[in-house]
């Protein structure tokens, strides 16, 4: 998941705080997934090895 994806999810949750997604903590999990994905991109070299 990209940072842009997580940002869109967070914005939607902020606009509709009573929604199931906002109340379930999905936005926080999306941000965490985006952070992990970004870290994976940094750790991986051209050969795909860490």
Secondary structure as UniProt FT lines:
FT   HELIX           3..15
FT   TURN            16..18
FT   HELIX           20..24
FT   HELIX           26..43
FT   TURN            46..47
//
